[in-house]
Amino acid sequence: MKPTLLPVTLAGVPLRNPIIAAAGTCGYVTELADVLAPAALGAIVTKSITREPRVGNPPWRIIDARHGMLNAVGLANVGLDGFVADKLPAAAGVDTVIIGSIAGNSIDDYVAVAAAFDAADTLPLVELNVSCPNTSDGLQFGEHPAGLRALLSAVRPALGRTKMIVKLSPNVGDIVAMARAAIDGGADAITLINTVSALAIDVDTRQPRLSRGAGGLSGPAIHPIAVRMVWQVYDAIARDAGVPIIGLGGVVRWQDAAELVLAGATAVGMGTALFVDPRLPLRVARGLEAWVKKQGCRTLDELTGEVAM
Ligand SMILES: Cc1cc2nc3c(=O)[nH]c(=O)nc-3n(C[C@H](O)[C@H](O)[C@H](O)COP(=O)(O)O)c2cc1C
């Protein structure tokens, strides 16, 4: 039996510990296993998979930023068929829970990937990355409650036993309205947050530093934004609805993870930190465990949402 560091249950799925490796930061899962034993993580999210293969944006598509990084990878991935045939069997053999991330440019795209993931039967959870433009109207699914509702009403029936996590974009005016749309649409859990829209300029060439122009900011710079959004959503709707939140954004130390838990998170994602040191999740999990004991608690969920506000 593998040691358990602070087990949690997410949407009915038991995780060995609350730390989840975030989408897009550990490839198709097995890449991370080269540098960190998967059993040290509660779960690993695959990079987002689309119906068709995508080459993504040209370089530069990942750059450093102060207190974080900026990326516009453009959802580069092998596509659904390649993933199911070549990547999923190896990922499913890894000793932790695997969460399949889904992206698309139309509702049909999402439904096709969701149905295939459900049929594969090796992914107990999927995570919908809704920060993608819908080619029919150019708006991101995660930008407007109506767009999100339409997406979820089509995807939900395509998922049988597989639980549905909806990952929300922070680039909206009203995050609670988006969370409400996700919960109304049948989300079993919510991930907060994806990257924050940002732009970096090379002052010598006067050009954007990323080939695509703007990109998504991640890492410690966005952590307080994530904490604020987790708290808002937890307080306004998720607590009463009983829908767990995966808090994500800028976690590099156990204290960052503890803040997200106090704000309302049941589990905690780590992304950019893996580029700094892929073993950081282990340290964060151990730190959280010691913190829970020091707080006089036995389980992490006793501290979920327990900020004194
Ligand atoms: C290089 C890179 C690639 C990413 N790719 C994806 C992706 O494919 N799907 C997705 O939902 N999020 C993706 N993200 C967003 C992360 O999963 C996470 O939401 C974000 O980076 C904030 O967490 P962090 O500050 O811990 O990195 C990516 C982030 C980075 C840095």
The ligand as an SDF file (V2000), in Angstrom:
LIG
                    3D

 31 33  0  0  0  0  0  0  0  0999 V2000
    2.4500   26.1310  -20.3640 C   0  0  0  0  0  0  0  0  0  0  0  0
    1.0560   26.0570  -19.9020 C   0  0  0  0  0  0  0  0  0  0  0  0
    0.1160   25.2970  -20.6160 C   0  0  0  0  0  0  0  0  0  0  0  0
   -1.2030   25.2170  -20.1920 C   0  0  0  0  0  0  0  0  0  0  0  0
   -2.0880   24.4560  -20.8920 N   0  0  0  0  0  0  0  0  0  0  0  0
   -3.3630   24.2990  -20.4280 C   0  0  0  0  0  0  0  0  0  0  0  0
   -4.2610   23.4110  -21.0780 C   0  0  0  0  0  0  0  0  0  0  0  0
   -3.9260   22.7200  -22.0560 O   0  0  0  0  0  0  0  0  0  0  0  0
   -5.5260   23.3400  -20.5840 N   0  0  0  0  0  0  0  0  0  0  0  0
   -5.9570   24.0420  -19.4840 C   0  0  0  0  0  0  0  0  0  0  0  0
   -7.1030   23.9050  -19.0670 O   0  0  0  0  0  0  0  0  0  0  0  0
   -5.0870   24.8700  -18.8290 N   0  0  0  0  0  0  0  0  0  0  0  0
   -3.8250   25.0040  -19.2700 C   0  0  0  0  0  0  0  0  0  0  0  0
   -2.9440   25.8170  -18.5800 N   0  0  0  0  0  0  0  0  0  0  0  0
   -3.4180   26.5410  -17.3750 C   0  0  0  0  0  0  0  0  0  0  0  0
   -3.0450   25.8130  -16.0740 C   0  0  0  0  0  0  0  0  0  0  0  0
   -3.6510   24.5390  -16.0020 O   0  0  0  0  0  0  0  0  0  0  0  0
   -3.4530   26.6430  -14.8420 C   0  0  0  0  0  0  0  0  0  0  0  0
   -4.8400   26.8640  -14.8830 O   0  0  0  0  0  0  0  0  0  0  0  0
   -2.7700   27.9960  -14.7790 C   0  0  0  0  0  0  0  0  0  0  0  0
   -1.4260   27.9150  -15.2320 O   0  0  0  0  0  0  0  0  0  0  0  0
   -2.7790   28.5830  -13.3650 C   0  0  0  0  0  0  0  0  0  0  0  0
   -2.1100   27.7300  -12.4530 O   0  0  0  0  0  0  0  0  0  0  0  0
   -0.5580   27.9260  -12.0340 P   0  0  0  0  0  0  0  0  0  0  0  0
   -0.3880   29.3790  -11.6350 O   0  0  0  0  0  0  0  0  0  0  0  0
   -0.3270   26.9760  -10.9190 O   0  0  0  0  0  0  0  0  0  0  0  0
    0.2430   27.6100  -13.2340 O   0  0  0  0  0  0  0  0  0  0  0  0
   -1.6120   25.9140  -19.0190 C   0  0  0  0  0  0  0  0  0  0  0  0
   -0.6700   26.6470  -18.2930 C   0  0  0  0  0  0  0  0  0  0  0  0
    0.6390   26.7330  -18.7110 C   0  0  0  0  0  0  0  0  0  0  0  0
    1.6190   27.5250  -17.8970 C   0  0  0  0  0  0  0  0  0  0  0  0
  1  2  1  0
  2  3  1  0
  2 30  2  0
  3  4  2  0
  4  5  1  0
  4 28  1  0
  5  6  2  0
  6  7  1  0
  6 13  1  0
  7  8  2  0
  7  9  1  0
  9 10  1  0
 10 11  2  0
 10 12  1  0
 12 13  2  0
 13 14  1  0
 14 15  1  0
 14 28  1  0
 15 16  1  0
 16 17  1  0
 16 18  1  0
 18 19  1  0
 18 20  1  0
 20 21  1  0
 20 22  1  0
 22 23  1  0
 23 24  1  0
 24 25  2  0
 24 26  1  0
 24 27  1  0
 28 29  2  0
 29 30  1  0
 30 31  1  0
M  END
$$$$
